[in-house]
Amino acid sequence: MTTPIIIWMTLPFLLGFLGYLLPKCDRYFALGMALFSGALAIWLLGRPTALELRLLDHFGVSLLLDTQTGFFVLTNALVTTAVVGYCWQSQKTAFFYTQVLMLHGSVNATFMCADLMSLYVALEVLAIAAFLLITYPRSDRSLWVGLRYLFVSNTAMLFYLVGAVLVYRVNTSFAFTGLANAPSEALALLFVGLLTKGGIFISGLWLPLTHSEAETPVSALLSGVVVKAGVFPLLRFALIAEALDPLVRGFGVATALLGVGYALLERDTKRILALSTLSQMGWILVAPAVGGGYALAHGLAKSASFLIAGNLPSRQLPVLRQQPIRFPLWLGLALASLSIAGCPLLLGFTAKALTVKELLPWQTGLMNLAAIGTAIVMAKFICLPRHRPGYTATAGPASEPSDLPLGFWGAIILLIGSLLVAHYFYFYPTAYSGATRLKTGSILAIGWLIHALLIQRLPGQFPRQWEQLEHLIGMMSVMLVVLFWMVLV
């Protein structure tokens, strides 16, 4: 079984180089690879047992493919398929599709790695591909945002690499299982690297600017799958080393609250979605055992939201409140927002219900508060004015569905349709118990009421100075001190 898996891991990189040499086939290679990954993910989700592949026994280099891997790979496959479809009729060059394939392959690799060194290599390749996609427009703004992302990412991974070496020094192995008896300084260094890569808590404040300023399809990839490459190893750590579980859960709660806190007063649609991603990464971490299902629900909904937001008449909510958008665009955005808020009949509801079921007592009250905050933030999109179905008056070209390519609608139908279909495969009966439905309805009602009576009327926004480059590096230092204190305690 080792050989087919290795071939699948290396295939995106091979197809990426071939696509650059055969530019007429670039889109087909990217689409075919994404579909192939989706098929493998479904196969993994159907396996009763995990598949472990040892590559270098002496160094602990190995791969682990289980249900969690299946959820994350399926997220990557569906989001990549949607993005390729979105760009199908655009003028994207072979270079763009090559980087999409490189990104797709490196993200898949992070979801399969079971050792620290392979994970380091995969995350570094991912950072380079993401940087090239962010800077693809070659504008001054995109170049700065891309360089900022690369600098923060590489600095974080230097901390991570030192931590990995310290783990090897104690265990003579890079395997994740060595974390159980790793020195405290190694754990602190590993965590600060992965928390930054995954956009977790204050060390993830690079995320709002990067995700909001990238091109629309790149934003969908970044929020849909890329940040999850830093979150996934943290789930593995929590499940392998029981002592790390409270640490991961604690950062999850803090991140969920921080993200919605920032998003409450934000008025830029893409920044709201990026800050929501920051919060949703916390939701994935608060219950590591079921993080895969939540990651799938978030990836599908957030990618659809970014693709739609990039085609609205404006990025500013005050403008959108005065300029109704077409009903098909509003419907797609509303369904994606409802899923993130945890509305029944969508995958986000089942994923959130399972997550809440796995919470520890001390997490419950705080995550209820985060859920209300999420409902408030998503109400910003759900409550946007829209034209009634069949409205034929002239609207701005950016909001005219007839002007949007078929690839856009195909991508939205795939993502929203997957939210509906996956809900039934991920369904479990107690999710629709009377108590759960009452709690969900109460959270949504409270959130929408607060949005209507208070949040919508508040002026201003939170300051953004903590997102400046010099402060981001300082945040990493602060996080390192906090982590040293936490692991020592």
N, C-alpha and C positions, 0 to 999 in steps of 0.2 A: 504493500500500500504506500510505501514511502515514495517510490518513484513518481506515481501519478500526482501526488500532492506537491512534490518539488516542481514538477512540470507546470502545474497550475500556478504556483507562486511566481515562477520566472516568466510565464507566458505574457503578462501585461508589459513587461519591460522589452521583451522580444518584439511584440506587436507594436510597441511605441516606436522602436527604431525602424521597423519595417514601414510603419505609417509615414514616417518622415521621409523615407526613400521612395515610397509609393503614395504620394499625396492624394491620389484619387480614391484610395481605399481607407484613408485615415478614420473617417466617421464610422465605417463598417467595422473596422477593427475594434474601435472603442465600444460600439454597441454590442458586438459579439462577445467581447470579454466580459462586459457587465452582465449579460444574460447567462453566460457560463458560470460566473460567480453566484448568480441567483440560484441556478440549478444545484450547485454544490451546497449552498446554504440550506436549501430545502432538504437535501439529503442528510445534512448534519442534524437538522431539527427532527428528522424522523428516526435517527439512530438512538437505540436505547442506552448505549454506553459511549463513553468518551474514547477518542482515538489519540493515543500518544505516540509520537515518533521521536526516537532518540537519534540525533545526528552525530554528536561527539560526546560519548559517554564520559570521558575523563574531565571535560570542562563543563558538563551539565547542559550542553546546548541541545535543546529539544523543542518540539512543537506539540501543542495540545489543542485538539479540535473537539469541542463539546457543544452543548446546547447554547451556552453563552456566546461562543464563537459564531454559531449559526445565526443568532439574532443580529449580531453586529455586521457580519458579512452580508446578510440579506439587506440590511439598511444601506450598506455601501453599494450593493448591486442596484437596488431600486433608485436610489438618488442619482447614481452615475447614469443609469439608463435615462432618467428624466432629463438630466442636464444635457446629455448628448442629443436627445430628441429636441429639446429647447433650442439648441444651437444648430440643428440640422440644416436649416435654410439660411443661416447667417453666413458671413464672409470669414469665419474663423479659419485660420491657416492650419497646416499640418502640425506646426509647432504646438499649437494650442491642444490638439487632440493627443499629441505625444505626451504632453505634461499631464493631461487628464488620465491617461493610461498609467504613467509613472505614479501619479498620486493614488490611483485605484489599487495598484499592486502593492505599494508600500503600506497603505492603510490596511489592506487584507493581511499583510504580514504581521502588523502589530497585533492583530486579533488572534493570531495563531502562536505567537512566540511564548515560550514558557521559561525563558532565561533572560537575564539582564543584558547580555551583550548583543544578542540578536535583536532584542527590542531597541537597543540604542542605535544600531545600524538602520533599522526600519524607520525610526522616528527622524533620523537625520536626513534620509532620502526623502521622506515625506515633507520635511521643512523646505528642502530645495525645490521640490515640485510645486509646493504651495506658493513659495516666493515667486517663482517664474509665472505662475498663473495670476497672482495679484498684480504683478508688474507688466502683464501682457499688453495693456493699452499704451505703455511707454510714455505716459504723461508724467509731469513733475510730481503731481500728487500721488499717483500710483507707485512711482519709484520710491518716494519717501515712506509711504505706508508699508511697502514690501520690505524695504531695508530695515525699518523699525521692527517689523515682525521677525525678520531673520536674526537681527541682533538679540532681541529678547529670547527667542527660541534657542539660539546657540549658547547664550549665557546660561540659561536654565539647564541645558544638556551637559554643560561642563560640570555643574554641581552633581548631576545624575551620574556622570561617568566616574567621578571620584568615589561616589557611594557604591557603585558597582564593583570597583576595584577593592574597596574595603570588605565587601561581602565575600569576594573571591579569596581574599587573604585569609579569612577565617575558615571558610568551608572548602577551599580549593575547587570551587564549582560556582558557576554563574546561575544555577537553577533558582527559580523562585522559592523553592522549598528551603533554601538556605536563609531566608529572611527570618525564620523562627528563632535562630540564635545569632543573628547579625548584631554588630555593635550599634549602640544608639546613634552615634554620629553618621553611620552608614544609612540608617533609616531616614534620618533628617535630610540628608543630601539627596537621596532618591526621591523623597516626597516633594521637596521643593522643586525639583526638575519636572516631575509629572504633574504637580498641581499647576505649575505655570503652563505647561503644554496643554493641559486639559481645560484651561480657563476657569480655575477653581479659586474662589474667594478673592482676596485683594491682589494676589499674584497673577490673577487672570484679567486684570483691568486693561490689558492690551487688546482684549477681544472686541469691545464695542466699536472702536475706530476701524480696526482691520476689517471686520465683517461688514460694516456699513459702507465703507468707501470702496470696496472691491466691486468689480462688475457683477451684475445680477446673477449669472450662472455660477460665478466663482463664490459669491456669498452663499449660495445654496449649498455648494460643496463644503465650504468651510464650516457652516453651522450644522449641516446635515450629517457629516461624517468625520471631518478632520479633527475637530476638538475631541471627539470620542476616542481617538487614538491615544490621548493622554489619560482619559478617564478609565478605559478598559483595564490597563494594568493595575490600577488602584482597586478595582473590583476583585481581580485575581489575588492581590495581596491580602485583602480582607478575608477572602474565603480560604486561603492557604494558611495564613498565620492568624490565629484567632485573636491574639493580643492586639493586632492592628485594626480589627473591626471597629472598635469604638472611635478610633482616630479618623478613619474614613467616614464613618457616619457623622461625626461631629463637623467635619469640613463640609459634608453634604448639606447639613442643616444651615450652616452659616452662609454657604453659597446661595442656597435657595432664597434666603431672606435678603441677602445683599443685592442680588439681581433684580428682584421685583421692587426693592426699595428705590433703586436707581431708575427703573423704568416707569414708576408711577407718574413722575412729573415730566418725562421726556416727550417731546413733540415731533421728533423726526421719526418717520415710520421705520426706516432701516435700523436706526439706533435702538428703537424699542424692541425690534425683533432680535437684535444682537444681545441686548441686555437680558431679554427673555431667555436666550440660549444660555447665558451665564447662570441664570436661575435654574434652568432645567437640567444642567449638568449636576447641580446639587441634588435634584430629585433622583437622578440615576444612582448617586452614591449613598443615599440614605438607607437603602435596602439592597445591599450587594447581591443577594441571592436571586433577585428578580430584576436586576438592572438591565438585562438584555432586552426584555420586552418593552421597558420604558424607553430605552434608547431607540428602538425601532419606531415606536409611536412618535417620539419627538422628531427624529430624522425626517420622516415622511411629512409631517405637518409643517415643520419649520422650513424645509426646502420649498414646499408649495407656497408658503407665505412669502418667502423672499422672491420667488419667481413672479408672483402676482404684484408684490409691492414695487418691483422694478418697472412695472408697466402701468402704474397709476399716474394720474395727471400731475401729481406733486408728491414730494416726500414729506411735506409739512401738514400735520393734522389740521391746523386752523384753516388751511386752504381747502383740504378735502371735505371739511365740514360744510363748506360753502359751495362745493362743486360736486354734485352727486355723480357717482361712478355707475357704470353699466352693471346691470343685475348679474350677468354671468361671472364677472370679476368679483363682485361683492360676495356672491354665493360661495365661490371657491375659497376666498379669504375667510369668510365666516365659518365654513366647515373646518378649515385648518385651525382657526382660533378656538372653536368649540372643542376640538379634540385636545388641544393643549390645556384648555381649562378643565377638561375631564367630563365632558358632556356624554350622557349615555348614547349607545348605538355607534360609537366611534372607538377606535383602538385606544385612544388616550384615556377613555373612561376605565376600561378593563385594566390597562397598565397601571393607572393611578390607584385603582381599588386594590390591586395586588400589592402595590408598594405600601399603601397605608396598612394593609394587613400584616406586613412584615416589620412595621416600625416598633421600636422599643418604647416603653411608657414615657420616658423623658422626651422623646422626639415628637410625640403625638400633637401636643398643643402647639408647638412651634411650626410643625408642618401644616397644621390647619390654618395657621396665620399665613403661611406661604401660599397655601391653596387659595385663600381669599385674595391675596395680592395678585396671584396669577389671573384670577377671574376679573379683577379690576383692569389689569393690563390688557387682556384680550378683549375686554369690552370696548377699548379704544377703536378696534377694528370692526367688531360686530355692530357697533352703533353708528358706523359711518352711513350717511345718507346714500341712497341708491335710486336709480330710475326703475320704474316698474317694468316687468317683462313686457316686451312688445313695444317699448318706447322707441320712437323713430326720429326724434329731434336731433339736430346736429350736436355732437359733443366734441370735445377736444380730441385730437388724433391719438394721444397717448391712452385714452380711455375707450377707444372705439374697438370693440371685439373683432369687427370685420377686418380691421387693419392688422390684427395680430396673426402671425403665421400658424399653420396647422401644428407645427412642432410644439408651440407653446401650449395649445389645447391638449395635445397628446400627453405632454409632460404633466399637466395639471390633472387630467383624468386618471393617469397612472397613479399619481401620488395620493389623490383624494380617494380614488377607488380602492387602493391598497389599504387605506385607513378603515374603510367600510368592510372589506372582505376579511382582512386580518383580524378584525374584531371578533368574528365568528369562530375563527380557528383558535384564537387566544381566549375565548370565552370560558368562564367558569360560573356555575349557577349562583353561588352566594354573592357574586358581584352585584346582582340585582335584588338582593334582599331588601325588605322594607326599610330597615335602618340605614343601609348604604344609600338607597335612593333618596331618602329624606335628608341625609347629611349632604349628599352631592347637590341636591336642589337648594338647600339652605346656603351652602357656600356660594353657589352661582348667584342666587338672589341677593345675598349680602354684598357680593362683589359688584354686581351691576348697579345696585342702589347707591353704594358709596361712589362709584364712578359718576353716576348721573347727578348726585346731589353735591358732591365735593370735588373730586379729582378733576372733572371736566372744567371746573370753574377756577381752579388754582392757576395763578400766573407763574412764570419762571420755571427753572429747572435746577437740578443739582449741579454744583460746579464740576468742571471737567479737568481741573489741574492735576488730579491724581493719575490721569491717563497720559500725562506727558512722559517722554522717554526717561528723563532723569528720575522721576518718581517711580516708574515701573521697576527700575533696577533697585531703588531703595526698598520697594515693597518686597522684592525677593529676599533682601537682607533681613527685613523685619520677619518675614515668614520663616526664614532659616533659624532665627533666634527663638521664635515661638515653637517651632518644631523640636529644636534641641530641648527646650524646657518640657514640652509635652512628652517626648519619648523618655526623657530621664525620669519624669514623675511616674 
